[in-house]
Structure formats: C-alpha cells, structure tokens
Amino acid sequence: MGRRKVYYNGYVYTVNEADDIASAVVTEDDRIAFVGDDAGAKAFAGEDAEAVDLGGRMMLPGFIDGHCHPIMAAYLMSGVVLDIDWTTEQNLDAIREFIEGHPEKEAYIGNGYAEWNFDEHGPAKELLDEICSDKPVMILGSGGHEGWANSKAFEMAGITKETPDPVPGLHYYARDEEGNPSGHVAESQAIDVFFEEIDFFDRNALEMILKKISEDYASNGVTTTADMGVTSMIGIDNYRAALEIIKESGYLQRFNGPGLLLDDIEDAQYNLDIARKLREDYDDDRMRISLYKVINDGTMESRTAAISEPYPEDGSVVEPLLNEEEMADVVLKAAKEGFDINIHAIGDVAVKSVIAAAKAVREAGLADTRITCSHCQYIHPEDVAAFEKYNITANTTGVWFYGNPLMDKVLGHINDKTFRMKSLKDAGARVAFGSDFPVDEYGNEPLKSIEMVVTRRMYDQPDAPMLKPFDEVLEVEDGIRGYTMHNAIQLHMEDRLGSIEPGKYADLIVLEKNLFQVPPEEIHKVKVEETIIGGKTVYRA
C-alpha cells in the first residue's frame, strides 16, 4: 500500500459524468483511490493515513489551461510588459522607462498594448523613434497578432518600400502615402522577418521567468498547461531550450504542446516533422508533444480575422491563411500520423475551414482524433450544429466575454454577435476554456474566466456593459467543466485528468468558498487555498 491521505468534510464537486457531489477523497501516492462520504473514506484510508479536514471548503479537479503560450510568454516577458488598459501615452512612458533602465541591451522587445487604441492604420514608428532611434524596438499587441516597430528595426530587418507583403491583406506592413513602412506590422509572417535578423530575447532570464509563470499558475489552481506553440519568431531551437528547462527545473504543471504553430502553408510538412521528433522526446503524462497547431486568421482587434463581411472602417476583406480544401489536406495528414488538431479561428470564414478539416478527418474514419477550434469569437449561425456533428471542441477565453464599445468601430454589428458559447452548448457541442496567456487581456486566472462566462461583464466592475447577446450567459458548472473535463478530453487525457474519480491523477484544488454559493460577480474574489499535483501540494495560501 502506498502513501495515503484522506481529505474529508468538504464539498467535493467531482465533475464526473453524473455531476456527483462527495464529501471526501482519498489519495494514494499520485492517484485518487477513493471518492465518497467521510466514513467510507476514513475506513478505506486506514488509521495510518494523513487526515485533512476541508472544513466545508470546495474541492475541484485541478484546472487545465486549455490554451496558453507559457514558452512564448517567457521570452516576451524578458522585455517591457504593457497593460491593455493603458493609453498610448502610458505605454510610451513604460517603454521609455524600460529602455532608459536597460542601456546594456542591444535590442528591445515588449508586448501588451491595446490594438483598438489605434485606427486601421495602426501605430506609427515615429512614436518609438522619439524614445529610441539607435537600437531596434519591437512591441507586440495584446493579441500577439500585430507589432509596432521603430525605424531602426525596419532598417535592420531590411524592410523597405520595395519589400512585398508576405500575405497581402493578412500578413503585411502598413504603409504611408509614399508606400514606406509606417510602423504597424500585421501577423506572424510579417513579424517573423524582424526576429530572423534581430535577436530580441534575453535567454539568461528564461529559467527564472518560466519558474515564475509556473508558480503563478499553481497559485491560481492550474495543474496542467496546454501550450499552443510558438511562431517562427521564437524558433525551434529556443522552443527546445525551454522544453529542457521545463523538464529539468521542476515546472510544476503537466505540459502538453504542439511545438511550432503553422502560420505558413509552405511549412506544413516541416512543422509535422518537427512535431514528430518532439513527440519521440516528450511523450509521458508530465510532458507530451501531441498536437498539431494551425493559425488560420488573425484577430478582430488587428482587423486580420477572416470574417464574411467587410470591416466597416475601410471596407477591407480578409481571407484566411488556408482555404477549406488546403486546411482539410494539411489537417488530415497530421491526424493520420496520430496528432490531435488545434486550429486558431477567430472569424466565421476561418471557422468554416475548421469544419471542413473536421469533416475530412471524420470521413477518413479517424473518430478518436481530437479536433479543437480555438477562440471561436464569431461563428456563423448555420455552422453551430457542425461542432457537435463532427465532434469539435470549442475552446475560448472567458476573460474576453465583456462588453467593449471601443470594438464597435472595428466590427460594427458583429460586435454584438460574438462568443455565443451557450448556443454551441445547447447544440450539443463541447465548450472548453483557456487563457491564451500571455495574449490574454485580464490575467490567466480561471476563476475570472468562470465568472465572466456567467456574467458576460468585466470582473470587479458591476456597472460595466454586458457583452451581447445577453442570453448567451453560461452556468457556473459550464465554466468549471470547461476548465476541467472538457480540456482533458481536448488533450486526450480524460481517463487520467479532468474529474475526481478513482484511478485518475490526484490533481486537485481546494477553494476557500463554494462557487455555487457565492454571487457570480464575486467568483473572481474566491481564493485558491491549495493546489495538488500528483498527490503533492505545490501551492498553499
């Protein structure tokens, strides 16, 4: 018999198929051995077991962040980190302060400005030139799909008036009236050119930052992170270096990822080859590379999401990176090699490519391949039923569920039709959640997301506007299940994670209050008191 511990006198929401409530859990080494009432647990555990009185507190399965980028975050956080609520002037002040405080650096990276602070032309390079003209500066927007570079960065990257846009209208350099790059850089293929020529990253800080990211996750009750890959601006060598740090340095969470994300169809086979090699090196329940990730459009804020209507500001139309036939071909090849699939699709046209790929995979007889549509911001009503039909998980970010009148100018009436997760749920689809850290806007804390999918309003702001449609609010149990069991299914680990059942890993969290008994507007205030991974406490308040 292994080491046993009995947790009793609690409110244990098991998230099993029957939504059972228990009062006690017994763990043995790294697994759950018993779930039931107090008397049964104590009898099962035996007199020598360590006993923990939960004092009526809530126990849940550990949260799974079903969409995040901790490795990309570690590199980006070595520079200046901005706040999405800051004005352009505040961002410039922070950039200036960072650059003046780090004169030893040869290049400066940052991220986090609100894209909607600017019009469709984006930010101007001259604003950065006034702060730093002799060294390259690159600042990424909060969504990670656009950048803001100074003149020196354009010069060192070799980008001039004559440089063609990688994908006109989607991956491009904004231009002034003479055709010269104006400072705004849209999407990864355009951004990557800078990183090919300029080394922005502080690798010496990587281990420390990854450790801090992991500890923050633990304090928020996250026991598994689904890393959704890095663009080529980070590169496979940097990605591998981070994987080794995660493996050797005690990164607390279970880690699952795809390696490189596909943002150029010409790299489809290369990315598949890389994923295959990484899977050979990392293939256990602590660290696994098992996903194939495709980015098929941009973001609404950057005006690069593929939607079926022209953007109202300038009438521009954005096409997805891969059309439906191309997406089906790329995804089917990866699925046949045993990879689960994750596709970034913000706009309804991009979502249609996910459906086309899922249809191809299912018709090929690959019923067990997990297919996830990431973000799902705007889905055409006629496509909602396809998520259940082709067994597509809809993964999105709850902290984005808030009324933002500033986006009206970007999207027009579409801004009132986004994040319709209840419609997906009612149609039988599986809805899951992730933070998209570090490009999330208001933190990688699951409890904030759970609150906001229930309220569709900014947390801690009771008078803030609700996100339309108002009838698309979810229930608390939907938020919990979306951060636990549904993400476990997405990661092909539902037999080991996602619910509190005997035989599964003892990945558990204890909350100070019962989420079903607090007002929805106060869920974000509930504290995580203990986080347990594999039977070991990794965080205690």
MARMIGU-950252 format. One record per residue (C-alpha): residue in one letter; x, y, z. Coordinates in pm, whole numbers. Layout:
N
+-----+--------+--------+--------+
| res |      x |      y |      z |
+-----+--------+--------+--------+
|   A |      X |      Y |      Z |
...
+-----+--------+--------+--------+
//
This chain:
541
+-----+--------+--------+--------+
| res |      x |      y |      z |
+-----+--------+--------+--------+
|   M |      0 |      0 |      0 |
|   G |    131 |    345 |    -93 |
|   R |    120 |    672 |     96 |
|   R |   -243 |    765 |    166 |
|   K |   -405 |   1094 |    255 |
|   V |   -773 |   1147 |    330 |
|   Y |   -948 |   1479 |    266 |
|   Y |  -1284 |   1489 |    445 |
|   N |  -1566 |   1723 |    550 |
|   G |  -1564 |   1904 |    217 |
|   Y |  -1784 |   1989 |    -78 |
|   V |  -1623 |   1779 |   -349 |
|   Y |  -1757 |   1859 |   -694 |
|   T |  -1635 |   1557 |   -886 |
|   V |  -1720 |   1678 |  -1241 |
|   N |  -1783 |   1314 |  -1327 |
|   E |  -2048 |   1221 |  -1580 |
|   A |  -2322 |   1228 |  -1316 |
|   D |  -2201 |   1555 |  -1157 |
|   D |  -2178 |   1375 |   -823 |
|   I |  -2106 |   1563 |   -503 |
|   A |  -1893 |   1388 |   -240 |
|   S |  -1753 |   1494 |     96 |
|   A |  -1425 |   1304 |     99 |
|   V |  -1137 |   1195 |   -123 |
|   V |   -853 |    956 |    -52 |
|   T |   -529 |    987 |   -247 |
|   E |   -265 |    717 |   -267 |
|   D |     73 |    834 |   -394 |
|   D |     -7 |   1024 |   -716 |
|   R |   -358 |    882 |   -775 |
|   I |   -710 |    918 |   -644 |
|   A |   -801 |    598 |   -461 |
|   F |  -1147 |    668 |   -319 |
|   V |  -1428 |    922 |   -356 |
|   G |  -1733 |    919 |   -130 |
|   D |  -1851 |   1011 |    218 |
|   D |  -1638 |   1075 |    526 |
|   A |  -1699 |    743 |    697 |
|   G |  -1624 |    545 |    384 |
|   A |  -1308 |    745 |    314 |
|   K |  -1169 |    701 |    664 |
|   A |  -1243 |    330 |    661 |
|   F |  -1077 |    295 |    321 |
|   A |   -771 |    503 |    411 |
|   G |   -693 |    328 |    736 |
|   E |   -570 |    463 |   1068 |
|   D |   -222 |    549 |    943 |
|   A |   -340 |    783 |    666 |
|   E |   -281 |   1156 |    700 |
|   A |   -615 |   1330 |    752 |
|   V |   -702 |   1677 |    623 |
|   D |  -1022 |   1846 |    739 |
|   L |  -1153 |   2056 |    450 |
|   G |  -1381 |   2242 |    686 |
|   G |  -1662 |   2253 |    433 |
|   R |  -1446 |   2408 |    164 |
|   M |  -1483 |   2324 |   -204 |
|   M |  -1258 |   2071 |   -376 |
|   L |  -1238 |   2056 |   -756 |
|   P |  -1028 |   1876 |  -1012 |
|   G |   -721 |   2082 |  -1095 |
|   F |   -784 |   2346 |  -1358 |
|   I |   -645 |   2276 |  -1704 |
|   D |   -550 |   2583 |  -1904 |
|   G |   -661 |   2452 |  -2242 |
|   H |   -493 |   2724 |  -2447 |
|   C |   -184 |   2916 |  -2340 |
|   H |    168 |   3000 |  -2451 |
|   P |    398 |   2980 |  -2147 |
|   I |    714 |   2934 |  -2355 |
|   M |    635 |   3229 |  -2578 |
|   A |    544 |   3426 |  -2266 |
|   A |    878 |   3351 |  -2104 |
|   Y |   1063 |   3502 |  -2397 |
|   L |    835 |   3803 |  -2435 |
|   M |    836 |   3879 |  -2063 |
|   S |   1211 |   3934 |  -2075 |
|   G |   1123 |   4279 |  -2213 |
|   V |    873 |   4553 |  -2132 |
|   V |    524 |   4432 |  -2040 |
|   L |    241 |   4676 |  -2107 |
|   D |   -117 |   4683 |  -1977 |
|   I |   -416 |   4658 |  -2208 |
|   D |   -596 |   4930 |  -2013 |
|   W |   -317 |   5183 |  -2062 |
|   T |   -341 |   5473 |  -2302 |
|   T |    -85 |   5517 |  -2579 |
|   E |     88 |   5781 |  -2366 |
|   Q |    113 |   5541 |  -2071 |
|   N |    253 |   5271 |  -2296 |
|   L |    514 |   5510 |  -2433 |
|   D |    611 |   5614 |  -2082 |
|   A |    660 |   5249 |  -1982 |
|   I |    864 |   5175 |  -2294 |
|   R |   1081 |   5481 |  -2230 |
|   E |   1135 |   5384 |  -1867 |
|   F |   1235 |   5028 |  -1960 |
|   I |   1478 |   5137 |  -2231 |
|   E |   1638 |   5402 |  -2009 |
|   G |   1669 |   5145 |  -1731 |
|   H |   1837 |   4886 |  -1955 |
|   P |   2102 |   5068 |  -2158 |
|   E |   2305 |   4748 |  -2184 |
|   K |   2055 |   4581 |  -2416 |
|   E |   2119 |   4585 |  -2791 |
|   A |   1751 |   4540 |  -2881 |
|   Y |   1419 |   4586 |  -2704 |
|   I |   1109 |   4364 |  -2708 |
|   G |    774 |   4427 |  -2543 |
|   N |    410 |   4332 |  -2563 |
|   G |     61 |   4414 |  -2444 |
|   Y |    -74 |   4736 |  -2596 |
|   A |   -445 |   4755 |  -2683 |
|   E |   -478 |   4735 |  -3059 |
|   W |   -803 |   4931 |  -3057 |
|   N |   -617 |   5240 |  -2932 |
|   F |   -526 |   5290 |  -3297 |
|   D |   -726 |   5310 |  -3618 |
|   E |   -694 |   5067 |  -3909 |
|   H |   -352 |   5213 |  -3995 |
|   G |   -206 |   5106 |  -3662 |
|   P |     69 |   5272 |  -3455 |
|   A |    341 |   5487 |  -3612 |
|   K |    714 |   5415 |  -3592 |
|   E |    791 |   5779 |  -3517 |
|   L |    642 |   5743 |  -3167 |
|   L |    907 |   5483 |  -3088 |
|   D |   1181 |   5669 |  -3276 |
|   E |   1141 |   5959 |  -3032 |
|   I |   1226 |   5721 |  -2748 |
|   C |   1495 |   5512 |  -2918 |
|   S |   1637 |   5574 |  -3262 |
|   D |   1971 |   5391 |  -3249 |
|   K |   1855 |   5042 |  -3141 |
|   P |   1573 |   4823 |  -3271 |
|   V |   1244 |   4820 |  -3081 |
|   M |    956 |   4578 |  -3141 |
|   I |    636 |   4590 |  -2933 |
|   L |    369 |   4326 |  -2989 |
|   G |     -1 |   4397 |  -2941 |
|   S |   -203 |   4232 |  -2667 |
|   G |   -338 |   3968 |  -2903 |
|   G |      6 |   3873 |  -3034 |
|   H |   -106 |   3920 |  -3393 |
|   E |     43 |   4259 |  -3466 |
|   G |    358 |   4453 |  -3389 |
|   W |    484 |   4808 |  -3360 |
|   A |    842 |   4867 |  -3471 |
|   N |   1073 |   5167 |  -3480 |
|   S |   1270 |   5280 |  -3785 |
|   K |   1590 |   5109 |  -3670 |
|   A |   1410 |   4776 |  -3651 |
|   F |   1279 |   4816 |  -4006 |
|   E |   1629 |   4911 |  -4121 |
|   M |   1799 |   4612 |  -3955 |
|   A |   1528 |   4376 |  -4083 |
|   G |   1580 |   4507 |  -4437 |
|   I |   1216 |   4606 |  -4480 |
|   T |   1173 |   4897 |  -4721 |
|   K |    925 |   5046 |  -4963 |
|   E |   1015 |   4771 |  -5210 |
|   T |    962 |   4482 |  -4967 |
|   P |    649 |   4285 |  -5061 |
|   D |    392 |   4192 |  -4801 |
|   P |    418 |   3819 |  -4712 |
|   V |     41 |   3770 |  -4749 |
|   P |   -125 |   4091 |  -4872 |
|   G |   -421 |   4190 |  -4657 |
|   L |   -339 |   3940 |  -4382 |
|   H |     37 |   3932 |  -4311 |
|   Y |    159 |   4277 |  -4412 |
|   Y |    340 |   4603 |  -4334 |
|   A |    121 |   4912 |  -4306 |
|   R |    237 |   5187 |  -4543 |
|   D |    233 |   5564 |  -4554 |
|   E |    117 |   5757 |  -4860 |
|   E |    455 |   5703 |  -5032 |
|   G |    445 |   5328 |  -4966 |
|   N |    708 |   5326 |  -4692 |
|   P |    652 |   5106 |  -4385 |
|   S |    472 |   5322 |  -4129 |
|   G |    542 |   5119 |  -3813 |
|   H |    248 |   4878 |  -3793 |
|   V |    322 |   4512 |  -3868 |
|   A |     34 |   4267 |  -3905 |
|   E |     53 |   3892 |  -3838 |
|   S |    331 |   3645 |  -3787 |
|   Q |    488 |   3612 |  -4130 |
|   A |    549 |   3986 |  -4136 |
|   I |    661 |   3996 |  -3771 |
|   D |    895 |   3698 |  -3809 |
|   V |   1117 |   3886 |  -4055 |
|   F |   1236 |   4110 |  -3771 |
|   F |   1324 |   3817 |  -3549 |
|   E |   1519 |   3646 |  -3825 |
|   E |   1756 |   3942 |  -3837 |
|   I |   1747 |   4077 |  -3480 |
|   D |   1799 |   3894 |  -3151 |
|   F |   1547 |   4050 |  -2913 |
|   F |   1546 |   3784 |  -2639 |
|   D |   1721 |   3757 |  -2305 |
|   R |   1778 |   3383 |  -2272 |
|   N |   1952 |   3424 |  -1936 |
|   A |   1619 |   3519 |  -1784 |
|   L |   1428 |   3223 |  -1932 |
|   E |   1456 |   2976 |  -1644 |
|   M |   1360 |   3237 |  -1385 |
|   I |   1059 |   3356 |  -1584 |
|   L |    932 |   3003 |  -1654 |
|   K |    956 |   2928 |  -1283 |
|   K |    756 |   3241 |  -1203 |
|   I |    493 |   3155 |  -1466 |
|   S |    456 |   2805 |  -1320 |
|   E |    427 |   2931 |   -964 |
|   D |    163 |   3184 |  -1069 |
|   Y |    -32 |   2908 |  -1240 |
|   A |    -16 |   2695 |   -926 |
|   S |   -146 |   2983 |   -713 |
|   N |   -444 |   3005 |   -949 |
|   G |   -524 |   2635 |   -926 |
|   V |   -385 |   2534 |  -1266 |
|   T |   -237 |   2184 |  -1271 |
|   T |   -197 |   2131 |  -1648 |
|   T |   -100 |   2375 |  -1922 |
|   A |   -177 |   2314 |  -2287 |
|   D |     95 |   2515 |  -2458 |
|   M |    -30 |   2611 |  -2804 |
|   G |    311 |   2655 |  -2954 |
|   V |    538 |   2931 |  -3075 |
|   T |    571 |   3114 |  -3402 |
|   S |    890 |   3102 |  -3600 |
|   M |    994 |   3429 |  -3435 |
|   I |   1079 |   3217 |  -3129 |
|   G |   1215 |   2931 |  -3336 |
|   I |   1256 |   2561 |  -3272 |
|   D |   1596 |   2596 |  -3104 |
|   N |   1455 |   2836 |  -2846 |
|   Y |   1150 |   2615 |  -2803 |
|   R |   1365 |   2310 |  -2738 |
|   A |   1576 |   2504 |  -2490 |
|   A |   1263 |   2597 |  -2298 |
|   L |   1135 |   2238 |  -2307 |
|   E |   1456 |   2119 |  -2145 |
|   I |   1426 |   2383 |  -1875 |
|   I |   1068 |   2272 |  -1810 |
|   K |   1179 |   1910 |  -1793 |
|   E |   1474 |   1970 |  -1561 |
|   S |   1379 |   2269 |  -1347 |
|   G |   1066 |   2142 |  -1179 |
|   Y |    799 |   2322 |  -1383 |
|   L |    506 |   2228 |  -1167 |
|   Q |    227 |   2171 |  -1417 |
|   R |    178 |   1890 |  -1661 |
|   F |    278 |   2021 |  -2003 |
|   N |    123 |   1939 |  -2337 |
|   G |    202 |   2114 |  -2664 |
|   P |    249 |   2115 |  -3042 |
|   G |    596 |   2267 |  -3088 |
|   L |    578 |   2514 |  -3375 |
|   L |    245 |   2653 |  -3486 |
|   L |    172 |   2665 |  -3856 |
|   D |    131 |   3014 |  -3999 |
|   D |    268 |   2948 |  -4349 |
|   I |    133 |   2661 |  -4560 |
|   E |    481 |   2606 |  -4705 |
|   D |    594 |   2497 |  -4358 |
|   A |    324 |   2233 |  -4314 |
|   Q |    549 |   1932 |  -4368 |
|   Y |    841 |   2088 |  -4178 |
|   N |    620 |   2153 |  -3875 |
|   L |    486 |   1798 |  -3890 |
|   D |    840 |   1660 |  -3899 |
|   I |    935 |   1876 |  -3601 |
|   A |    628 |   1765 |  -3406 |
|   R |    710 |   1401 |  -3476 |
|   K |   1065 |   1443 |  -3344 |
|   L |    946 |   1628 |  -3035 |
|   R |    690 |   1355 |  -2968 |
|   E |    972 |   1100 |  -2960 |
|   D |   1148 |   1301 |  -2688 |
|   Y |    847 |   1409 |  -2482 |
|   D |    570 |   1153 |  -2451 |
|   D |    459 |   1095 |  -2094 |
|   D |    188 |   1230 |  -1867 |
|   R |    412 |   1505 |  -1730 |
|   M |    536 |   1632 |  -2066 |
|   R |    390 |   1544 |  -2402 |
|   I |    403 |   1686 |  -2754 |
|   S |     89 |   1551 |  -2917 |
|   L |    -76 |   1840 |  -3102 |
|   Y |    -60 |   1993 |  -3447 |
|   K |   -149 |   2363 |  -3438 |
|   V |   -258 |   2585 |  -3727 |
|   I |   -314 |   2962 |  -3721 |
|   N |   -571 |   3039 |  -3990 |
|   D |   -656 |   3402 |  -3932 |
|   G |   -570 |   3690 |  -3705 |
|   T |   -771 |   3888 |  -3452 |
|   M |  -1064 |   4126 |  -3465 |
|   E |   -860 |   4395 |  -3287 |
|   S |   -591 |   4382 |  -3555 |
|   R |   -850 |   4373 |  -3834 |
|   T |   -696 |   4045 |  -3955 |
|   A |   -969 |   3799 |  -3854 |
|   A |  -1136 |   3635 |  -4153 |
|   I |  -1499 |   3742 |  -4133 |
|   S |  -1765 |   3720 |  -4401 |
|   E |  -1832 |   4093 |  -4406 |
|   P |  -1600 |   4383 |  -4491 |
|   Y |  -1453 |   4570 |  -4195 |
|   P |  -1667 |   4882 |  -4156 |
|   E |  -1376 |   5126 |  -4114 |
|   D |  -1226 |   5082 |  -4459 |
|   G |  -1425 |   4808 |  -4632 |
|   S |  -1131 |   4567 |  -4623 |
|   V |  -1189 |   4193 |  -4662 |
|   V |   -954 |   3940 |  -4501 |
|   E |   -919 |   3586 |  -4630 |
|   P |   -794 |   3302 |  -4409 |
|   L |   -440 |   3175 |  -4449 |
|   L |   -562 |   2834 |  -4572 |
|   N |   -883 |   2780 |  -4764 |
|   E |  -1111 |   2491 |  -4673 |
|   E |   -951 |   2244 |  -4913 |
|   E |   -597 |   2332 |  -4806 |
|   M |   -689 |   2309 |  -4439 |
|   A |   -851 |   1969 |  -4486 |
|   D |   -541 |   1837 |  -4663 |
|   V |   -296 |   1968 |  -4401 |
|   V |   -501 |   1855 |  -4103 |
|   L |   -582 |   1511 |  -4242 |
|   K |   -214 |   1438 |  -4295 |
|   A |   -132 |   1530 |  -3935 |
|   A |   -429 |   1335 |  -3799 |
|   K |   -320 |   1024 |  -3988 |
|   E |     14 |   1050 |  -3806 |
|   G |   -166 |   1034 |  -3473 |
|   F |   -167 |   1401 |  -3380 |
|   D |   -462 |   1579 |  -3227 |
|   I |   -555 |   1903 |  -3401 |
|   N |   -590 |   2261 |  -3280 |
|   I |   -685 |   2542 |  -3521 |
|   H |   -691 |   2911 |  -3442 |
|   A |  -1011 |   3054 |  -3594 |
|   I |  -1146 |   3390 |  -3482 |
|   G |  -1376 |   3483 |  -3769 |
|   D |  -1660 |   3285 |  -3920 |
|   V |  -1478 |   3225 |  -4250 |
|   A |  -1183 |   3073 |  -4063 |
|   V |  -1425 |   2862 |  -3856 |
|   K |  -1562 |   2714 |  -4178 |
|   S |  -1212 |   2583 |  -4255 |
|   V |  -1207 |   2407 |  -3916 |
|   I |  -1537 |   2240 |  -4000 |
|   A |  -1406 |   2134 |  -4342 |
|   A |  -1098 |   1981 |  -4180 |
|   A |  -1304 |   1801 |  -3916 |
|   K |  -1536 |   1664 |  -4184 |
|   A |  -1237 |   1525 |  -4376 |
|   V |  -1089 |   1366 |  -4064 |
|   R |  -1416 |   1203 |  -3959 |
|   E |  -1494 |   1078 |  -4309 |
|   A |  -1147 |    920 |  -4315 |
|   G |  -1254 |    707 |  -4018 |
|   L |  -1044 |    890 |  -3757 |
|   A |  -1314 |    911 |  -3494 |
|   D |  -1077 |    947 |  -3197 |
|   T |   -869 |   1239 |  -3326 |
|   R |   -933 |   1536 |  -3102 |
|   I |  -1012 |   1849 |  -3305 |
|   T |  -1031 |   2187 |  -3134 |
|   C |  -1139 |   2521 |  -3275 |
|   S |   -954 |   2781 |  -3074 |
|   H |  -1113 |   3116 |  -2987 |
|   C |  -1444 |   3081 |  -3180 |
|   Q |  -1515 |   3451 |  -3149 |
|   Y |  -1764 |   3475 |  -3434 |
|   I |  -1933 |   3164 |  -3571 |
|   H |  -2196 |   3190 |  -3839 |
|   P |  -2528 |   3060 |  -3701 |
|   E |  -2555 |   2799 |  -3977 |
|   D |  -2226 |   2642 |  -3858 |
|   V |  -2309 |   2595 |  -3489 |
|   A |  -2455 |   2246 |  -3536 |
|   A |  -2140 |   2125 |  -3713 |
|   F |  -1942 |   2135 |  -3387 |
|   E |  -2147 |   1850 |  -3241 |
|   K |  -2178 |   1670 |  -3575 |
|   Y |  -1802 |   1647 |  -3626 |
|   N |  -1707 |   1634 |  -3257 |
|   I |  -1519 |   1965 |  -3249 |
|   T |  -1425 |   2115 |  -2914 |
|   A |  -1491 |   2489 |  -2897 |
|   N |  -1214 |   2637 |  -2683 |
|   T |  -1225 |   3006 |  -2597 |
|   T |  -1113 |   3255 |  -2334 |
|   G |  -1365 |   3361 |  -2072 |
|   V |  -1195 |   3688 |  -1975 |
|   W |  -1277 |   3814 |  -2325 |
|   F |  -1651 |   3794 |  -2251 |
|   Y |  -1722 |   4158 |  -2172 |
|   G |  -1889 |   4450 |  -2341 |
|   N |  -1631 |   4665 |  -2519 |
|   P |  -1791 |   4960 |  -2702 |
|   L |  -1448 |   5051 |  -2840 |
|   M |  -1475 |   4748 |  -3069 |
|   D |  -1794 |   4879 |  -3231 |
|   K |  -1590 |   5086 |  -3473 |
|   V |  -1383 |   4780 |  -3567 |
|   L |  -1664 |   4527 |  -3610 |
|   G |  -1988 |   4716 |  -3641 |
|   H |  -2292 |   4497 |  -3570 |
|   I |  -2076 |   4182 |  -3549 |
|   N |  -1950 |   4308 |  -3214 |
|   D |  -2295 |   4220 |  -3075 |
|   K |  -2282 |   3860 |  -3200 |
|   T |  -1960 |   3723 |  -3057 |
|   F |  -1874 |   3439 |  -2817 |
|   R |  -2203 |   3256 |  -2848 |
|   M |  -2095 |   2962 |  -2633 |
|   K |  -2440 |   2885 |  -2494 |
|   S |  -2568 |   2829 |  -2847 |
|   L |  -2284 |   2582 |  -2900 |
|   K |  -2356 |   2407 |  -2570 |
|   D |  -2729 |   2388 |  -2643 |
|   A |  -2649 |   2234 |  -2981 |
|   G |  -2455 |   1957 |  -2806 |
|   A |  -2102 |   2089 |  -2857 |
|   R |  -1823 |   2065 |  -2603 |
|   V |  -1714 |   2407 |  -2472 |
|   A |  -1372 |   2440 |  -2310 |
|   F |  -1163 |   2729 |  -2181 |
|   G |   -809 |   2858 |  -2178 |
|   S |   -636 |   3185 |  -2104 |
|   D |   -432 |   3240 |  -2425 |
|   F |   -165 |   3367 |  -2185 |
|   P |     31 |   3591 |  -2242 |
|   V |   -200 |   3744 |  -2503 |
|   D |   -497 |   3724 |  -2270 |
|   E |   -617 |   4064 |  -2164 |
|   Y |   -700 |   4030 |  -1797 |
|   G |   -497 |   3752 |  -1645 |
|   N |   -454 |   3377 |  -1658 |
|   E |   -677 |   3306 |  -1358 |
|   P |   -952 |   3052 |  -1432 |
|   L |  -1184 |   3195 |  -1167 |
|   K |  -1200 |   3525 |  -1355 |
|   S |  -1295 |   3341 |  -1673 |
|   I |  -1557 |   3132 |  -1495 |
|   E |  -1715 |   3448 |  -1357 |
|   M |  -1715 |   3626 |  -1690 |
|   V |  -1872 |   3345 |  -1891 |
|   V |  -2153 |   3359 |  -1636 |
|   T |  -2189 |   3740 |  -1629 |
|   R |  -2053 |   3847 |  -1973 |
|   R |  -1927 |   4153 |  -1789 |
|   M |  -1582 |   4274 |  -1679 |
|   Y |  -1498 |   4130 |  -1339 |
|   D |  -1496 |   4368 |  -1042 |
|   Q |  -1692 |   4625 |  -1245 |
|   P |  -2063 |   4569 |  -1167 |
|   D |  -2167 |   4870 |  -1374 |
|   A |  -1966 |   4770 |  -1681 |
|   P |  -2158 |   4689 |  -2001 |
|   M |  -2260 |   4330 |  -2070 |
|   L |  -2145 |   4156 |  -2384 |
|   K |  -2427 |   4096 |  -2628 |
|   P |  -2614 |   3871 |  -2690 |
|   F |  -2725 |   3881 |  -2328 |
|   D |  -2892 |   3539 |  -2346 |
|   E |  -2556 |   3369 |  -2417 |
|   V |  -2457 |   3352 |  -2049 |
|   L |  -2339 |   3014 |  -1922 |
|   E |  -2377 |   2847 |  -1583 |
|   V |  -2107 |   2812 |  -1319 |
|   E |  -2087 |   2438 |  -1382 |
|   D |  -2022 |   2508 |  -1751 |
|   G |  -1722 |   2720 |  -1656 |
|   I |  -1587 |   2455 |  -1420 |
|   R |  -1638 |   2170 |  -1666 |
|   G |  -1482 |   2380 |  -1942 |
|   Y |  -1167 |   2423 |  -1733 |
|   T |  -1150 |   2059 |  -1626 |
|   M |  -1315 |   1766 |  -1801 |
|   H |  -1362 |   1927 |  -2140 |
|   N |   -998 |   2030 |  -2156 |
|   A |   -896 |   1681 |  -2051 |
|   I |  -1093 |   1546 |  -2348 |
|   Q |   -927 |   1802 |  -2575 |
|   L |   -587 |   1674 |  -2458 |
|   H |   -685 |   1308 |  -2495 |
|   M |   -636 |   1258 |  -2120 |
|   E |   -991 |   1220 |  -1993 |
|   D |   -906 |    879 |  -1849 |
|   R |   -641 |   1040 |  -1626 |
|   L |   -745 |   1402 |  -1568 |
|   G |  -1046 |   1631 |  -1555 |
|   S |  -1261 |   1480 |  -1281 |
|   I |  -1228 |   1342 |   -930 |
|   E |  -1261 |    968 |   -979 |
|   P |  -1066 |    666 |   -853 |
|   G |   -770 |    581 |  -1072 |
|   K |   -715 |    933 |  -1204 |
|   Y |   -421 |   1150 |  -1108 |
|   A |   -456 |   1330 |   -777 |
|   D |   -457 |   1674 |   -941 |
|   L |   -685 |   1868 |   -707 |
|   I |   -755 |   2216 |   -579 |
|   V |   -918 |   2348 |   -264 |
|   L |  -1111 |   2676 |   -274 |
|   E |  -1199 |   2889 |     27 |
|   K |  -1564 |   2913 |    -81 |
|   N |  -1816 |   2712 |   -277 |
|   L |  -1852 |   2863 |   -625 |
|   F |  -2215 |   2759 |   -636 |
|   Q |  -2289 |   2957 |   -318 |
|   V |  -2127 |   3293 |   -390 |
|   P |  -2279 |   3563 |   -609 |
|   P |  -2148 |   3523 |   -965 |
|   E |  -1994 |   3872 |   -951 |
|   E |  -1773 |   3760 |   -661 |
|   I |  -1630 |   3440 |   -809 |
|   H |  -1305 |   3614 |   -901 |
|   K |  -1255 |   3702 |   -534 |
|   V |  -1258 |   3338 |   -420 |
|   K |   -910 |   3232 |   -317 |
|   V |   -735 |   2912 |   -416 |
|   E |   -613 |   2774 |    -84 |
|   E |   -428 |   2464 |   -204 |
|   T |   -314 |   2316 |   -533 |
|   I |   -218 |   1949 |   -552 |
|   I |    -47 |   1785 |   -849 |
|   G |     10 |   1411 |   -848 |
|   G |    -76 |   1395 |   -479 |
|   K |    180 |   1662 |   -380 |
|   T |     90 |   2008 |   -261 |
|   V |    261 |   2261 |   -488 |
|   Y |     83 |   2569 |   -355 |
|   R |    -77 |   2662 |    -25 |
|   A |   -212 |   3008 |     53 |
+-----+--------+--------+--------+
//
